């Protein structure tokens, strides 16, 4: 039985995990190291940008809202247009104040009968409260969420489109998680920022997936992958559960010319949708998420503000993320 190329590359990446410091695994790469690159189509950042604008045109996609319902249908139609089979996972979630909301996770699958699968995911909901906005008067206004939600979905849609044009055999599941951004707002009477108030849709999906024996070899979470000035350090929960894939992806980014966006440095440790995938589904899942060492937020200046609009998305950042993931997928598929 032939091991596919990614299995070999992951083994190589694992060998490169050479030292440990402060509880975090460190990796050493020789710049002369190269990975044989499979032919890969071009990720069109302008297309991803249009998908972001289309989502934002519905307004804030707050779970259970009319805008959310209309945007869900748009995403379903787009993924079907690009050849995916749709599975809807509907459930209820209870947010920080006890309110129950409808939650819809959208799964778009390519090659659904192939047990050899890769998971690519992003949340698609908008935060109802701009509680990090510099103007306190905006703290109870909804966020348009061009970066914090729509950017990851825009990248997934473009990946699905190019995979339709140049198919691979590997099974791919694009999962749009709902109700990620309903965590306790800063203005709440009890403003204790409990971890269990975030990532509600992915938790429900992960429990469902675990009960139905869903499996994938690894997963990639996209969160805020289009902001101007974004760079993506290696998030530490990702390094704990999926270090070989992190190292491979970052190394590929450097090799194909996007090293500036993927610096070989450690970032923070986040509660994000990948935690549920790792801990509940036990699928090694990494998080591509921005890391700012300076500024009002480690996620960038527009995080949870009214400035999270399409005007503040950089197509060059979308291209860096999308093309790197595309290269990983086509390398994975190559014999």
N, C-alpha and C positions, 0 to 999 in steps of 0.2 A: 504494500500500500504506500503510495507516494505521499510524503509530507509536502504540504503546499509551501510556497515561498515565504509567506508571512510567519509560519511556524518556525522555519529556520531563522528568520530575521529576529523573531522574538527570543529565540534561544541565544542568538548572538548578543542581543541587547541585554539579556539576563547576565551573561558572562561579564558584560561591561559594568555591572553594578559592583564596584570594587571596594567601596568603603562606606562606613556608617558614622555619622556624627550628629550628636544631639538628638538621637531618635529618628533621624531622617536619612534615607539612603542617598548617597552621593554617587554620581556617575562621571566617568572620565571618558572623553572621546578624543581621538586623534583627528585633527582636521583633514588629514589625508584619507581617512576612512571614507569609502563611498559605497552606496547601495545601488545595485543595478536597477535602473528605472524602467518600468514597463511603459509602453505607449499609453498616453493618457490624454483625453480630450481637454479642451480649454474650458475652465470655469469662467462663465461670463458674469462679471460683477454687476454690470448694468441690468441684467435680468434679475439677479438677486435684489438689487436696489428697487426695481419695479414691484417685486412681490412685497417688499417692506412697505412701500407707499400704498399698495393696494390694501394691505391689512390695516394700516393707519387710517385709511379713508373711511372705514366703518366707525371710527372713534375708538375710545378706550374699550378694550375687550374684557370687561369685568365679568367674571363667571355668573351665568344666569341672566345676563342682560340681552337686550335685542341686538346690540352691536356684536356681542359674542356669538349669538346664534347665526347671524348673517355671515360673520367671518368664518365660522366653522364650516358653513356650506361652501364658501369660497375655497377653503383649504381642501375640502373633500373633492370638489370638482377639479381643482388643479392637480392633485395627486392622481386622480383617475385619468385625467388628460395625459399625464406622463407615464401611464402604464401600470400604476400601482393598484393593488387590491386593498380595499378599505375595511377596517374593523373598528367599530366604535365601542368605547368603554365608558358607559354612563354610570354615574354614582352620585351620592350626596356627600358633601363635606360640611363640617362644622367649623366655623372660623373663630377667632379669638374671643368674640363677645357672645358666642352661643348661637349665632345665626346659622341656619342651614341653607346651603346653596346647591344648585345643580352644578355638576362637574362633568365635563366631556373630554376624555382623552381620545385622540385620533391616531390610529395606527395605519400607516400606509406601507404595504409590503411588496417588495419585488422578489420574484422567484419564491413564492410562498411555500412550495413543496420541498425546497432544499433545506435539510436540517442543518447545514453549515451556514450559520447566520451571523450577521453583525448588526448591532443596535446603534442607531444615530438618533439623538433626541434633543428636544428643546422645549421650553415652556412657551405657550402662545397667549397667555392671559396678560392683562394689564393690571398694575397696582392701582387700587381705587383712591389712594391717598398719596399726594406728593409731599410726604412728611420729611423729606430731606431738602426741600426747596429753600433757598436762602431767604425767601419772603414768607414769614409765618402765616400770612393771609392765604397762602396757597396750600397749606398743609392738609386740608380736607378736600382738595380738588383732585380729580383722577389724572393719571399719567397716560399720555398717548402711547408710550412704550415702543418707540421705534427701535431702540437698541435693546432694551430690557424685555425681550420677548420676540418681537417681530424679526429682528436680525437673524437669530438662529433659525427660525422657520424659513426665512428667505433663502438662507444658505441651503437648507435641506431641500427646498423645492428646486433650486437650480441643480443640485446634485442629482435629484431624481430625474430631471429633464435630460441631463447629459448621459445618465445611465440608460435611459430609454433609447437615446440615439446611438450609443455604443455600449450594448449590453455586456454584462459579466454574468458568470454562473453563480456567484456567491449570493446567498439570500440576504437581503437588506431590509431592515424594519426601521422606517422613519416614524418616530413617536412624538406627537405633540402633546405635552403635558399641560393640563389645565390647573388652575388654582395653586400655582407656585408662589405667587406674590401676595398672598393674603395674610402674611404674618403681622403680628401685633404692631399697630402704628405707635409712633412716639408720643402722640397726643392722647393715647388711651388712658382712662382713669387708672387702670392697672397696666402700667406700661412695661411690665416684666416681659422681656423679649424671649418667650419660651420657644425652644427649637421646634416643638411639635405644632406650632401654628403656621409653619412654612411648609412648602413642598407637599401640599395635601393631595393633589392629583397624582403625582408620581408614587406616593405611598399607596394609594388605592390601587393603581395599576400594578405596582410591584407585588402587592399581595395577591391580586388576581392572577398575574403571570406565574407566580410561584405555585399557586394552587393548581394551575393548568399545565405545569411542567414546561413552561416556555424556557428556552435556553438560547444563548448566543455566546460566541467565543469571547467577545469583548464589546464594550459600548463606548460611545463618545457623546458627551453632553456639550451642547453649544449654549452659552449664556452670555449675552451682551458682546457679540462678536463683530460689531460694526462701528463702534464709537471712534470719533476722531481722537488720535493720540493713543489708541489702545496698543498695549503690548501684553503678551500672555506668558507669565511666569508659570512654573510647574507647581500647580496646586497640591497641597500636601496630603489630602485624603486620596487624591488620584495617585500619588506616589506610594501611598500605603497599600492600595489595592490593585493598582494597574501600572506599576512602574515600568515594566518592559515596553508596554504600548506607548506610554508617555515619552520614553526616551527615543523610541523609534520614530514617532510622529515629529518630535522636535528636531531630530537629526535630519529627517526628510525635509522639513521646512528650511533648514540651513542649506541643504544640498541644492534645493531648487530655487534658491534666491530670496527666501522670506525670513532669513535669520533675524533680521531686525525686529520682526514682530513676535518671534518666539525665542527670547533670550534664554540662555542656559543658566537660569537662576531660579531659586525657590521663591514661591509666593506664599500666600496665606493658607489657612485650613478652613474650609467653608462648609456650612450647611447648605446644600444645594440638592437638586434632584438626583445627582449621581450617588448620594449617600444611600437613598432607598434602593437604587439598583444594586449597589454593592452589598448592602447588609441584608436585604430581604431576598433579592433574586440570586445573590452570590455570583453575579456577572461582573467581572473586572471592568470598571467604567471610569474613564477619566473626564475631567471637566476643563474645557477651554474657556477661560474666564479672565477678564482683564485684571491687571494688578498695577495700581498706582502707588508709588511710595510717598508721593506728596499730593496735597490738595484736600478738598473737603470730604472726599471719600476714596477708599482704596479701589473702588469700581469706576472711578472717573467722575467728571464734574456734572454730568447730566443724570446721574443715578437717583431715581425716585424724586425727580424734579419735573417741572413743566417744560424744561428744555430738552426732554428726551423725545425729539422730533426727527423726521427724516432729514431735515437740514443739517443735523449734527451727526449724520452717518457718513463714513468715509468708504467709498467703493474699493479703495486700495486695501483696506483692512479686510473687507469681505472677500476680496480676491485671495489674499494671503491665507486666510482660513480655509476657504472653499477649495482652492487648488491643492493645498497640502493634503486635505482629507481625500480629495479625488485621487491624488497620486498613491496614497496609502491603499485605497480600495482597489485600484487597478494593479498595484504590485501584489496585493493579497490574492488576486484572482489569477495571476500569471503562474504558470507551471515552472 
